């Protein structure tokens, strides 16, 4: 198993403290993630992404955004929680 360097560990801790996650949301799965968020069970409404964004959804006064900077996706803690829920419940149908 590959060992994570101390520098990478510190960077991950700093990013988590700032509330940003990099390369978490898989670019190829953004349409699938958006469809899952917008289904009748979740009720998110898709919005037009602004420049530098690949996903923008709105629900109950909350807007979530996934950004893309030509190298990686960038998201907030809220999106991170939704992404992991998507992976658990969408990929592993119970």
The 8 nearest C-alpha neighbors of each residue, nearest first, counted from 0:
[[1, 2, 3, 4, 8, 7, 5, 6],
 [2, 0, 3, 4, 7, 5, 8, 6],
 [1, 3, 4, 0, 5, 7, 8, 6],
 [2, 4, 7, 1, 5, 8, 6, 0],
 [5, 3, 7, 6, 8, 2, 9, 1],
 [4, 6, 8, 7, 9, 3, 10, 2],
 [5, 7, 9, 4, 8, 10, 3, 11],
 [8, 6, 10, 4, 5, 9, 11, 3],
 [7, 9, 5, 11, 6, 10, 4, 12],
 [10, 8, 12, 6, 11, 7, 5, 13],
 [11, 9, 7, 13, 12, 8, 14, 6],
 [10, 12, 14, 8, 9, 13, 15, 7],
 [11, 13, 9, 15, 10, 14, 16, 8],
 [14, 12, 16, 10, 15, 11, 9, 17],
 [13, 15, 17, 11, 19, 16, 12, 10],
 [14, 16, 18, 12, 17, 13, 19, 11],
 [15, 17, 13, 18, 14, 12, 19, 11],
 [18, 16, 14, 15, 19, 13, 12, 20],
 [17, 19, 15, 16, 76, 75, 14, 20],
 [20, 18, 75, 14, 74, 17, 15, 73],
 [19, 21, 74, 73, 23, 75, 14, 15],
 [20, 22, 73, 23, 72, 71, 19, 74],
 [23, 21, 72, 71, 24, 73, 20, 25],
 [22, 24, 21, 25, 20, 72, 79, 73],
 [23, 25, 22, 26, 72, 82, 29, 28],
 [26, 24, 28, 27, 23, 29, 22, 72],
 [25, 27, 28, 29, 24, 72, 71, 22],
 [26, 28, 25, 29, 30, 31, 24, 32],
 [27, 29, 31, 25, 26, 30, 32, 24],
 [28, 30, 32, 31, 26, 27, 33, 25],
 [31, 29, 33, 32, 28, 34, 27, 54],
 [30, 32, 34, 28, 29, 33, 35, 27],
 [31, 33, 29, 35, 30, 34, 28, 36],
 [34, 32, 30, 36, 35, 31, 29, 37],
 [33, 35, 37, 31, 36, 32, 38, 30],
 [36, 34, 32, 38, 33, 37, 31, 85],
 [37, 35, 33, 43, 41, 34, 38, 32],
 [38, 36, 43, 34, 42, 35, 44, 41],
 [37, 39, 35, 40, 41, 36, 42, 34],
 [40, 38, 42, 41, 37, 36, 43, 35],
 [41, 39, 38, 42, 37, 36, 35, 43],
 [40, 42, 36, 38, 39, 43, 37, 35],
 [43, 41, 37, 39, 38, 40, 44, 36],
 [44, 42, 37, 58, 36, 57, 41, 56],
 [45, 43, 57, 56, 37, 58, 42, 46],
 [44, 46, 56, 55, 57, 43, 47, 37],
 [47, 45, 55, 56, 48, 44, 57, 54],
 [46, 48, 49, 55, 45, 54, 56, 53],
 [47, 49, 55, 52, 54, 53, 46, 50],
 [50, 48, 52, 51, 47, 53, 55, 54],
 [49, 51, 52, 48, 53, 66, 67, 47],
 [50, 52, 67, 66, 49, 68, 53, 48],
 [53, 51, 66, 48, 49, 50, 67, 54],
 [52, 54, 66, 65, 48, 67, 51, 55],
 [53, 55, 65, 64, 52, 48, 56, 66],
 [54, 56, 64, 48, 46, 63, 45, 47],
 [57, 55, 45, 63, 44, 46, 62, 43],
 [56, 58, 62, 44, 43, 61, 63, 45],
 [57, 59, 43, 61, 60, 44, 62, 42],
 [60, 58, 61, 57, 62, 43, 42, 44],
 [59, 61, 58, 62, 57, 63, 56, 43],
 [62, 60, 58, 59, 57, 63, 56, 43],
 [63, 61, 57, 56, 58, 64, 60, 55],
 [64, 62, 56, 55, 57, 78, 61, 65],
 [63, 65, 55, 54, 66, 74, 56, 62],
 [64, 66, 74, 54, 73, 53, 52, 72],
 [67, 65, 52, 73, 72, 51, 53, 64],
 [66, 68, 72, 51, 52, 71, 69, 73],
 [67, 69, 70, 71, 51, 66, 72, 73],
 [70, 68, 67, 71, 72, 51, 66, 52],
 [71, 69, 68, 67, 72, 22, 73, 21],
 [72, 70, 22, 67, 68, 69, 21, 73],
 [71, 73, 67, 22, 66, 21, 24, 65],
 [74, 72, 21, 66, 20, 65, 67, 22],
 [73, 75, 65, 20, 19, 78, 66, 64],
 [74, 76, 19, 78, 77, 18, 79, 20],
 [75, 77, 79, 78, 18, 80, 19, 74],
 [78, 76, 80, 79, 75, 81, 63, 74],
 [79, 77, 81, 75, 80, 76, 82, 74],
 [78, 80, 76, 82, 77, 81, 75, 83],
 [81, 79, 77, 83, 78, 82, 84, 76],
 [80, 82, 78, 84, 79, 83, 85, 77],
 [83, 81, 85, 79, 84, 80, 78, 86],
 [82, 84, 86, 85, 80, 81, 87, 79],
 [85, 83, 81, 87, 82, 86, 88, 80],
 [86, 84, 82, 89, 83, 88, 87, 81],
 [85, 87, 83, 90, 84, 89, 88, 82],
 [88, 86, 84, 85, 91, 89, 90, 83],
 [87, 89, 91, 85, 90, 92, 86, 84],
 [90, 88, 85, 91, 86, 92, 87, 35],
 [89, 91, 86, 88, 87, 92, 85, 93],
 [92, 90, 88, 89, 87, 93, 86, 85],
 [91, 93, 88, 89, 90, 87, 86, 85],
 [92, 91, 88, 89, 90, 87, 86, 85]]
